[in-house]
Amino acid sequence: MSTTKKQKTHLKNIITVYGQNSVQEALGNLDLDCLRMHVAVERKDKPSLAELIELAKQRNLPISLHNAKKLAQISKNSRQDQGIALDVRCPKFQELEDHLQSSRTKNNLVALDGITNPKNVGMIIRSATAAGMDGVLYPRYKSPQISPLVIQASAGTIFKAPIIRCDTIVDAIKKYLEIGFKLVVLDEKSSHSLFDMPYIKKAIYILGGESSGSTFSIQELSSHTVSIPMRNDVDSLNVAAAASILFYSIKQNNLMC
């Protein structure tokens, strides 16, 4: 049976969370649109999983039993899925091509360029959502899988975050530049202060990796670089802390224009 265009759009908004704690947190949040539970048949009678299965039944969710190999294909993490996974619809998730087509005249996005620590990624997503950023470019390659650590660090915010899925950051950015976006790199070596940054209607703000910063290929495409002023011989901030300052500075800048 072929998949219709409507069904494909539906699937784009779904993520599969795995592991007992993540599944329990999702099931306990009645605001989340949980769709289906997946359980390893070999472990379904274990007390911890039986409890989660009962929670799913209370929410009238369909429950699918699989062998361990099949469940690993669903969770994509056999070492950490603990025999259980859950499909959740995230209404603000988009694919790159869909967002490019619907991009507004005023749009502030953030891109994760080589950030590998799941806790940093989760905290950045939480701050971006709280500050009202229009989207978080989340590459499939060279970024952490949306795992229990990411979900926990985001305090569950990821389920309502404006995530834009793309394959690689560089290819995505080139497409945005073609439709009038500017690229701003947060770089601790920049002589331009974040707080003096000009107002930009359509911008992508780059957060580089924890150890090496943004990649050279990204820097070549940038139109602006900015830094956060430091005092008391402090060289830099954790990328998640820097991200929070960046997002609220952008918000304040937008309110003044």
Rosetta blueprint (number, residue, H / E / L):
1 M L
2 S L
3 T L
4 T L
5 K H
6 K H
7 Q H
8 K H
9 T H
10 H H
11 L H
12 K H
13 N L
14 I E
15 I E
16 T E
17 V E
18 Y E
19 G L
20 Q H
21 N H
22 S H
23 V H
24 Q H
25 E H
26 A H
27 L H
28 G H
29 N L
30 L L
31 D L
32 L L
33 D E
34 C E
35 L E
36 R E
37 M E
38 H E
39 V E
40 A E
41 V H
42 E H
43 R H
44 K L
45 D L
46 K L
47 P H
48 S H
49 L H
50 A H
51 E H
52 L H
53 I H
54 E H
55 L H
56 A H
57 K H
58 Q H
59 R L
60 N L
61 L L
62 P L
63 I E
64 S E
65 L E
66 H E
67 N L
68 A H
69 K H
70 K H
71 L H
72 A H
73 Q H
74 I H
75 S H
76 K L
77 N L
78 S L
79 R L
80 Q L
81 D L
82 Q L
83 G L
84 I E
85 A E
86 L E
87 D E
88 V E
89 R E
90 C L
91 P L
92 K L
93 F L
94 Q E
95 E E
96 L H
97 E H
98 D H
99 H H
100 L H
101 Q H
102 S H
103 S L
104 R L
105 T L
106 K L
107 N E
108 N E
109 L E
110 V E
111 A E
112 L E
113 D E
114 G L
115 I L
116 T L
117 N L
118 P H
119 K H
120 N H
121 V H
122 G H
123 M H
124 I H
125 I H
126 R H
127 S H
128 A H
129 T H
130 A H
131 A H
132 G L
133 M L
134 D L
135 G E
136 V E
137 L E
138 Y E
139 P E
140 R L
141 Y L
142 K L
143 S L
144 P L
145 Q L
146 I L
147 S L
148 P H
149 L H
150 V H
151 I H
152 Q H
153 A H
154 S L
155 A L
156 G L
157 T H
158 I H
159 F H
160 K H
161 A L
162 P L
163 I E
164 I E
165 R E
166 C E
167 D L
168 T L
169 I H
170 V H
171 D H
172 A H
173 I H
174 K H
175 K H
176 Y H
177 L H
178 E H
179 I L
180 G L
181 F L
182 K E
183 L E
184 V E
185 V E
186 L E
187 D L
188 E L
189 K L
190 S L
191 S L
192 H L
193 S E
194 L H
195 F H
196 D H
197 M L
198 P L
199 Y L
200 I L
201 K L
202 K E
203 A E
204 I E
205 Y E
206 I E
207 L E
208 G E
209 G E
210 E L
211 S L
212 S L
213 G E
214 S L
215 T L
216 F H
217 S H
218 I H
219 Q H
220 E H
221 L H
222 S L
223 S L
224 H E
225 T E
226 V E
227 S E
228 I L
229 P L
230 M L
231 R L
232 N L
233 D L
234 V L
235 D L
236 S L
237 L L
238 N L
239 V H
240 A H
241 A H
242 A H
243 A H
244 S H
245 I H
246 L H
247 F H
248 Y H
249 S H
250 I H
251 K H
252 Q H
253 N H
254 N H
255 L H
256 M L
257 C L
